[in-house]
Amino acid sequence: MRKFDPWPVFFKREWNRCWPFLVGFGVTATIVTKMSLSLTEEEAAKSPFVQRHRKSLVRRKERKNGREKGNERMVWRA
């Protein structure tokens, strides 16, 4: 007598429940990636979001390396 294998039943049920979330995550990730890769260096320099995070990133790096402010320069690449 053949044993019952529960895995195909489990995966079918879970796929039917979760596919909208997986597809939504994939679409969102694609849009975010496309938008962020299309930014130019000039647009990034003008962006308040990038400026805010660049300052905190430089401060964090300076604290980590024990360097004074102004010794490191962050370069944002597209």
ChimeraX attribute file (.defattr): number of C-alpha atoms within 10 A of each C-alpha:
attribute: neighborCount
match mode: 1-to-1
recipient: residues
	/A:1	3
	/A:2	4
	/A:3	5
	/A:4	6
	/A:5	8
	/A:6	8
	/A:7	9
	/A:8	9
	/A:9	10
	/A:10	10
	/A:11	11
	/A:12	10
	/A:13	11
	/A:14	11
	/A:15	12
	/A:16	9
	/A:17	10
	/A:18	10
	/A:19	11
	/A:20	11
	/A:21	10
	/A:22	11
	/A:23	11
	/A:24	11
	/A:25	12
	/A:26	11
	/A:27	12
	/A:28	12
	/A:29	12
	/A:30	11
	/A:31	12
	/A:32	11
	/A:33	11
	/A:34	11
	/A:35	10
	/A:36	11
	/A:37	11
	/A:38	11
	/A:39	13
	/A:40	12
	/A:41	13
	/A:42	11
	/A:43	11
	/A:44	16
	/A:45	15
	/A:46	10
	/A:47	11
	/A:48	10
	/A:49	10
	/A:50	14
	/A:51	13
	/A:52	10
	/A:53	11
	/A:54	17
	/A:55	11
	/A:56	12
	/A:57	13
	/A:58	17
	/A:59	17
	/A:60	12
	/A:61	13
	/A:62	16
	/A:63	12
	/A:64	9
	/A:65	9
	/A:66	9
	/A:67	12
	/A:68	10
	/A:69	12
	/A:70	9
	/A:71	8
	/A:72	12
	/A:73	9
	/A:74	9
	/A:75	9
	/A:76	12
	/A:77	10
	/A:78	12
